[in-house]
């Protein structure tokens, strides 16, 4: 999945760059397909891949997490 994301990212970026550089009839379509590929295919897949095995509760501000942060901040001040 990691390599597929690399290939997809470079394909979309190269499509956008080619659309700007080349003077052809469908250069605007190259730019459009590159942008669509980034925002409709790459970013959702990248987000899924990076959050796949993580618990969302670890990143939410709950009472328990706030207490952990306060405790950790108090420990750092003593150093």
N, C-alpha and C positions, 0 to 999 in steps of 0.2 A: 504494500500500500504506500509505503514511504517513497519508493522509486516511481510509482505511478503518479504521485502528487508532484514530484520533481519534474517529470516529463510533461505533465499537464500544465504546470506553471510556466515552464520554458516555452512550450508551444503557444500558449496564450500571449505571453510577452513578445515572442518573436512575430506573431501574427499582427500585433499592434504596431511594432516597429516597422515591419515590412509594409504595412498600410501607409505609414507616414513617409517612408523612404521611396517606395516604388511609385512610378507615375503610370498606373494602369487604370482601366475603367472601373474595376471593382475594389479599389484600394479602401474606400469607405466601408465596404462590407467586411474586409479583413479586420479593420479596426473594431467594427461592431461585433463581429464574432469573437474577437479576442477579449473584449470587455464582457460580453455575455458569458463566455467560458470561465472567466475569472469569478464573476459574481454569482452565477447560477450553478456552476459545477465545482470549481476549485474551492471556494471559501466554505461551502457546506461540508464537502468531504474533508477539508483540513480541520474544520471545527470538530467534526465527528471523530476523526482520528486522534486529535489531541486530547479530547475529553473522554475517550472511550472507557477507560478503567478507573475513572476518578469519581469520588463521591461528592455530589454537589453540596451536601451539608457541611463539608469542611470549609467551604468558601462563603457560606452565609453568615451574617452577623446574628448569631443567636446568643442567649445569655451565657451558655457554656463557653462559646468561643470568645466572647468579650471577657469573661473571667480569666481564660487562659492568656489572652493578650495582656491584661492588666498584671497578672502574675509574672509573665515573662518580662514586661517592662520594669517591674519592680526589681527583678533579679538583675537586669542589665544596669540599673542605676547604682547598685551596690559595688559593681566592678569599678 
